Amino acid sequence: MLENVFEFDLRPIPPFNFELTAQKPAGWSLFNAGEILDGNTFWTATRIDGIVAGIKMVSRGTIDRPRLHLSVYTSVQIPQKKKGEIPGYLAKMIGTDQDLREFYEMAAKDEILKHTIEDLYGMHDTQTPYLYNSVVLGICLQMARLDRSMGMIESINRNYGDRVEFDGIELTVEPSAESISVLKEKEFAEKCKLGYRAKFLINSAKMIANGFPSSEEILSMPPMEAKKKLMELPGIGDYASDIINPHGGFPIDAWSVDVFGMLFFGKEPKNAREMIEKVKRKGMKKWGSWAWMGFFYVAQDLENLSKRLGMKLRQM
């Protein structure tokens, strides 16, 4: 039971769509699988500085005049100094400090993105406060459709996560790197249907448990330095580092290359692997510093984009 609680308000930079930011249309979670959205209230759980925290968010504003009220629940008292740091940190993780106006100006003139910003107006990008959770996502997304990836993550959480209770609800919080680092590879792979990913997940967990930089420290690094550091983790290559880098990137793999090959060149590539770099370069050139946000918006809007553009886009 998480009984200690402290509360504060955040005022996101508008436009800010609370529902789209909390629960992405493509099924991407905010911090953790199993989160609950009920009207204007959202419950999730994560780890902050190694402490399990339940988080309740209530939207008390509108898309153009947003305001969030947050309650953070823990089993231990958080030091006063840390309480002063958490609001700013969670603001970055929830994306409330993102100013999307420049992106929207660019996207409004783009033949692809102009549709996505109409469909997803006010959706902000988010990051998980706990780095190992991002690493699990990055590794499980490799060479798999989204439903397969989400199935692996759900299995990891169900078998190895921690159940927490706060504000009258129960959630499962993602397992710690420490708990995964001691698992046997074969058992882990079979129980969660991970295949080769089990080895990478365990070895990455060992590095994080032994003092690898935290999400907050990665966020403070310059973008390319952060990417280089993330690629030191086992199983984290160019694609996965672009997925989990808080500074963003343009993550193209054998699955997403079909979508962006169709969008950029009018057809799916015959040889996906050979086209990855070409598609990646095109996306970076086309959308520049907003390439990640372009990728993010397209990934959340594939069904609508298919209808609007009159093309069959592969669902991720």
Secondary structure, 3 states (H helix, E strand, C coil): CCCEEEEEEECCCCCCCHHHHHCCCCCCCCCCCCCEEECCEEEEEEEECCEEEEEEEEECCCCCCCCEEEEEEECCCCCHHHHHHHHHHHHHHHCCCCCCHHHHHHHCCCCCHHHHHHHCCCCCCCCCCCHHHHHHHHHHCCCCCHHHHHHHHHHHHHHHCEEEEECCEEEEECCCHHHHHCCCHHHHHHHHCCCCHHHHHHHHHHHHHCCCCCHHHHHHCCHHHHHHHHCCCCCCCHHHHHHHCCCCCCCCCCCHHHHHHHHHHCCCCCCHHHHHHHHHHHHHHHHHHHHHHHHHHHHCCHHHHHHHHCCCCCCC
